[in-house]
Amino acid sequence: MTSPIDWDYLAALSGGDRAFELELLQTFVEDAQQRLQTLANAVNQGNIEQIKRDAHHLKGASGNVGITAMQTIAAQLEQSTTPETLAQAKTLVEELQRLFATVASEVSA
């Protein structure tokens, strides 16, 4: 399986400092884990504004560390969630959670 992390992007960002890259990713993992839980709760409660806020945060945070697949899904979630699309929002959150699990596993390896 291909890594969801763009290691080339991180290397360019960090000047090749692998320890700094891992520190950035660990910070992302800690933050995203909490944010994804809040996001899942917001979807279950139908809280559109909270969904959009959390999706916006995840979009930026994942983009900052080169996890473009999460960034893309979070952007879609932020832009397209309405009361009528909550079922789709739940599917997108589940996809974010799967990607996050892969990232977290890779960072802790």
KEKE-3310 file (N, C-alpha, C; in steps of 0.2 Angstrom, whole numbers, plus 5000, padded with zeros to 4 digits):
npx = (5004:5003:5010:5000:5006:5016:5031:5041:5037:5037:5051:5056:5050:5056:5069:5076:5077:5074:5070:5063:5052:5046:5042:5033:5023:5019:5013:5003:4996:4991:4983:4974:4968:4959:4952:4945:4937:4928:4923:4916:4907:4900:4894:4886:4877:4871:4877:4880:4888:4898:4904:4909:4918:4927:4931:4937:4948:4955:4958:4967:4977:4981:4986:4997:5006:5008:4998:4989:4978:4969:4968:4961:4948:4944:4942:4931:4922:4920:4915:4904:4894:4878:4862:4855:4865:4870:4872:4882:4892:4895:4901:4912:4919:4921:4931:4941:4944:4950:4961:4968:4971:4980:4990:4993:4998:5009:5017:5020:5028)
npy = (4994:5011:5025:5037:5049:5062:5060:5067:5080:5083:5082:5092:5103:5102:5102:5091:5085:5072:5069:5081:5080:5069:5074:5084:5076:5068:5078:5081:5069:5068:5079:5078:5066:5069:5079:5072:5063:5073:5078:5066:5065:5077:5074:5063:5070:5079:5092:5104:5116:5113:5102:5108:5117:5108:5100:5110:5113:5101:5100:5110:5106:5093:5096:5104:5095:5087:5077:5073:5066:5066:5079:5083:5075:5081:5094:5092:5088:5099:5108:5103:5098:5097:5098:5089:5080:5073:5059:5056:5064:5056:5045:5051:5055:5042:5038:5047:5043:5030:5033:5041:5031:5024:5033:5036:5024:5022:5033:5029:5018)
npz = (5000:4996:5004:5013:5016:5010:5008:5001:5000:5014:5017:5009:5016:5028:5026:5025:5037:5046:5059:5063:5054:5058:5071:5067:5061:5072:5080:5072:5072:5085:5086:5076:5079:5090:5084:5074:5081:5087:5075:5070:5080:5078:5065:5069:5077:5068:5067:5057:5056:5065:5059:5047:5053:5059:5048:5040:5048:5048:5035:5033:5042:5038:5025:5028:5032:5022:5018:5007:5003:5014:5015:5003:5005:5017:5012:5003:5012:5020:5010:5005:5014:5020:5028:5020:5015:5025:5026:5016:5022:5033:5027:5021:5033:5039:5029:5031:5044:5041:5033:5042:5052:5045:5043:5057:5061:5053:5057:5070:5068)
capx = (5000:5006:5009:4996:5011:5020:5038:5046:5035:5040:5058:5057:5048:5060:5076:5079:5078:5069:5067:5058:5047:5042:5039:5027:5018:5016:5009:4997:4992:4988:4978:4969:4964:4954:4947:4941:4932:4924:4920:4911:4901:4896:4890:4880:4872:4869:4879:4883:4893:4904:4907:4913:4924:4932:4934:4942:4954:4959:4960:4973:4982:4984:4989:5003:5011:5008:4994:4984:4972:4965:4966:4955:4942:4941:4939:4925:4917:4919:4912:4898:4890:4872:4858:4853:4870:4874:4874:4888:4897:4897:4905:4918:4922:4924:4937:4946:4947:4954:4967:4971:4974:4986:4995:4996:5002:5016:5021:5022:5032)
capy = (5000:5017:5029:5043:5054:5064:5061:5072:5086:5084:5083:5099:5107:5101:5103:5084:5083:5067:5070:5086:5077:5064:5078:5087:5071:5066:5083:5081:5063:5070:5084:5075:5061:5073:5082:5067:5061:5079:5078:5060:5067:5082:5071:5060:5075:5083:5099:5106:5121:5110:5098:5112:5119:5103:5098:5115:5112:5095:5101:5114:5103:5088:5099:5106:5089:5083:5071:5077:5063:5068:5086:5083:5073:5086:5100:5090:5088:5106:5112:5100:5096:5101:5093:5084:5076:5070:5052:5056:5066:5051:5041:5054:5055:5036:5038:5051:5039:5025:5037:5043:5025:5022:5038:5035:5017:5024:5037:5026:5012)
capz = (5000:4996:5010:5012:5018:5004:5011:4997:5002:5021:5016:5006:5021:5034:5024:5025:5045:5047:5066:5063:5050:5063:5076:5064:5060:5078:5082:5068:5074:5092:5085:5071:5083:5094:5079:5070:5086:5087:5069:5070:5085:5075:5060:5072:5079:5062:5068:5051:5057:5068:5054:5043:5056:5060:5041:5038:5052:5046:5028:5033:5046:5034:5020:5030:5033:5016:5018:5002:5002:5019:5014:4998:5008:5022:5008:5001:5018:5022:5005:5002:5019:5021:5031:5015:5013:5031:5025:5013:5027:5037:5023:5021:5040:5039:5025:5035:5049:5039:5031:5049:5055:5041:5045:5064:5061:5049:5061:5076:5067)
cpx = (5004:5005:5005:5001:5015:5027:5042:5044:5038:5047:5060:5056:5053:5068:5080:5080:5072:5066:5062:5052:5042:5038:5032:5021:5015:5012:5002:4993:4988:4982:4972:4965:4958:4949:4943:4935:4926:4919:4914:4905:4896:4891:4884:4875:4869:4871:4883:4889:4899:4908:4911:4919:4929:4935:4939:4948:4958:4961:4967:4979:4985:4988:4996:5008:5011:5004:4988:4978:4967:4963:4960:4949:4939:4939:4932:4920:4915:4914:4905:4893:4884:4868:4856:4859:4874:4876:4881:4894:4899:4902:4912:4922:4925:4931:4942:4949:4951:4961:4971:4974:4980:4992:4998:5000:5009:5020:5024:5027:5039)
cpy = (5006:5022:5035:5049:5056:5066:5066:5079:5088:5085:5090:5104:5107:5102:5096:5082:5078:5067:5075:5084:5073:5068:5081:5082:5069:5071:5083:5075:5065:5074:5081:5069:5064:5076:5077:5064:5067:5079:5072:5062:5072:5079:5067:5064:5080:5091:5101:5111:5118:5106:5102:5115:5114:5101:5104:5115:5106:5096:5105:5110:5097:5090:5101:5101:5084:5076:5073:5073:5065:5075:5087:5081:5078:5092:5098:5090:5095:5110:5109:5097:5100:5096:5088:5079:5073:5062:5052:5059:5061:5046:5044:5054:5048:5035:5041:5047:5033:5028:5038:5037:5023:5027:5037:5029:5019:5028:5034:5020:5014)
cpz = (5000:5002:5008:5013:5012:5008:5008:5000:5009:5021:5014:5012:5027:5032:5025:5033:5046:5054:5066:5059:5055:5068:5073:5063:5067:5081:5078:5070:5080:5090:5081:5075:5087:5089:5075:5075:5086:5081:5068:5074:5081:5069:5063:5075:5074:5063:5062:5052:5060:5063:5049:5046:5057:5053:5039:5042:5049:5039:5029:5037:5041:5028:5022:5031:5027:5015:5014:5002:5008:5018:5009:5001:5013:5018:5006:5006:5020:5017:5004:5008:5020:5025:5027:5014:5019:5030:5021:5017:5031:5034:5022:5027:5041:5035:5028:5040:5047:5037:5038:5052:5052:5043:5052:5064:5058:5054:5067:5075:5067)
residu = (MET:THR:SER:PRO:ILE:ASP:TRP:ASP:TYR:LEU:ALA:ALA:LEU:SER:GLY:GLY:ASP:ARG:ALA:PHE:GLU:LEU:GLU:LEU:LEU:GLN:THR:PHE:VAL:GLU:ASP:ALA:GLN:GLN:ARG:LEU:GLN:THR:LEU:ALA:ASN:ALA:VAL:ASN:GLN:GLY:ASN:ILE:GLU:GLN:ILE:LYS:ARG:ASP:ALA:HIS:HIS:LEU:LYS:GLY:ALA:SER:GLY:ASN:VAL:GLY:ILE:THR:ALA:MET:GLN:THR:ILE:ALA:ALA:GLN:LEU:GLU:GLN:SER:THR:THR:PRO:GLU:THR:LEU:ALA:GLN:ALA:LYS:THR:LEU:VAL:GLU:GLU:LEU:GLN:ARG:LEU:PHE:ALA:THR:VAL:ALA:SER:GLU:VAL:SER:ALA)
# end
